[in-house]
Amino acid sequence: MLAYLLRRIAMTAPTLLLVSIAVFTLMRLIPGDPVQLMLGEGADPAQLELARQQMGLDQPLVTQYFVWLRQALTGDLGVSTTNGLAVLPLIWERFHVSAVIVLTAVALASLIAVPAGLVAAWRKDRPTDLAIIGAATLMLSVPSFWLGLLLLMFFGQYLHWLPVVGYVPMSEDFSQGLLYVILPIVTLVLVETGVLTRMSRASTIEVLRLEYVTHARAKGVPESQVLRRHVLPNAFNPTLTMIGLILGHLLSGIAVLETVFTLPGLGRLMIDSIFARDYPVLQGCLLFTACIYVVINLIVDMCYPLFDPRVSVQ
C-alpha cells in the first residue's frame, strides 16, 4: 500500500513538469506582443525594449522557461497587465467561489447518484430501473446553461425566492451568500447526478454478474448484505474515476454557468483574461487548472485501494 502511494506521488512530478512546458509553450505561440499590449500602441521603441528587458523577454526561450518555472515554484506567477495585481492571489480568490459551488454540488450529486445507480442495477429492466435511468438520461441531456436559465426565471423572476444576479461572499454574510449559490449548485447537482447514476448503474451491473456475488447469494447471504459488502465496494471505483474527472473539469472553470449566474469564479477570470489579452493571468490560470487535474487524479488513485485492495498489489 505504501509503495503504491509513493509510486503514484512520484509519477506526478514528471506530469507536472510536462504540464508546465506545455503551458509555457502555448503562451509563447499566441500571436501578439504582450509588451506592446501592456504599454499600448503609443509606446516608443525604447520603452518597449526596456520593458522587454525588465520582463526577461529578450532572453532565449529556454532561459525564460527556467526563470518562469523557478518563480512559479515559489508562488510567483507574475502580475496582471490589466490591474497590476499579483496573479496567484487573484486566481486563489476566484477559485474559492468555484470550489464552494463545485465541491458542494458534486458531493450532493454523488450521494444521490451512487445509491440510485445501485438500486437501478439491482432492479434491472424493472419499472424502478426504467424510471431511474429515464430521469438520469433526461438530466444529463439538458444543457447546464439552459437549465440554469430556467431555474433563474422560475425561482428568481417568477417566485422572487432567490436573487437573480450578483454574488455575496459567505465569509461576509453567510445567509445572504448562500442564497446566491443555491441555484448554481442545484443546476450542477441535477446535471451531474444523471452522469454519475448511469456510471454507477453500469459498474454495478458488471459486478452483479461475477461469480462471488452468485456464490454469496447461494449461501443465503441477505440481499442487503450482498449489495453493501460485496457489490458496492467493487462497483464504486469506476464511479470514483468519473467523480474525479467531473471535479477536475468543473473546478477548472465552470465558465458558462458562472456567466449565467454572474459569479466571479475561475471560469469568468479566464474568459476575462482572454478578452483583455492578460497573458500572465491566462498563463497562471492554465497552469493552476492543469495542477488541479493532476492533484485530483492523484487523490482518486490514492483512494482506489480503500475500495479494492487488489489495486495496490497490482
C-alpha positions, 0 to 999 in steps of 0.5 A: 500500500505504501509503495503504491502511494509513493509510486503514484506521488512520484509519477506526478512530478514528471506530469507536472513538469510536462504540464508546465512546458506545455503551458509555457509553450502555448503562451509563447505561440499566441500571436501578439506582443504582450509588451506592446499590449501592456504599454499600448500602441503609443509606446516608443521603441525604447520603452518597449525594449526596456520593458522587454528587458525588465520582463526577461523577454529578450532572453532565449526561450529556454532561459525564460522557461527556467526563470518562469518555472523557478518563480512559479515554484515559489508562488510567483506567477507574475502580475496582471497587465490589466490591474497590476495585481499579483496573479496567484492571489487573484486566481486563489480568490476566484477559485474559492467561489468555484470550489464552494459551488463545485465541491458542494454540488458534486458531493450532493450529486454523488450521494444521490447518484451512487445509491440510485445507480445501485438500486437501478442495477439491482432492479434491472429492466424493472419499472424502478430501473426504467424510471431511474435511468429515464430521469438520469438520461433526461438530466444529463441531456439538458444543457447546464446553461439552459437549465440554469436559465430556467431555474433563474426565471422560475425561482428568481423572476417568477417566485422572487425566492432567490436573487437573480444576479450578483454574488455575496461572499459567505465569509461576509454574510453567510445567509445572504451568500448562500442564497446566491449559490443555491441555484448554481449548485442545484443546476450542477447537482441535477446535471451531474447526478444523471452522469454519475447514476448511469456510471454507477448503474453500469459498474454495478451491473458488471459486478452483479454478474461475477461469480462471488456475488452468485456464490454469496447469494447461494449461501443465503447471504441477505440481499442487503448484505450482498449489495453493501459488502460485496457489490458496492465496494467493487462497483464504486471505483469506476464511479470514483474515476468519473467523480474525479474527472467531473471535479477536475473539469468543473473546478477548472472553470465552470465558465458558462454557468458562472456567466449565467449566474454572474459569479466571479469564479475561475471560469469568468477570470479566464474568459476575462483574461482572454478578452483583455489579452492578460497573458500572465493571468491566462498563463497562471490560470492554465497552469493552476487548472492543469495542477488541479487535474493532476492533484485530483487524479492523484487523490482518486488513485490514492483512494482506489485501494480503500475500495479494492485492495487488489489495486495496490498489489497490482 
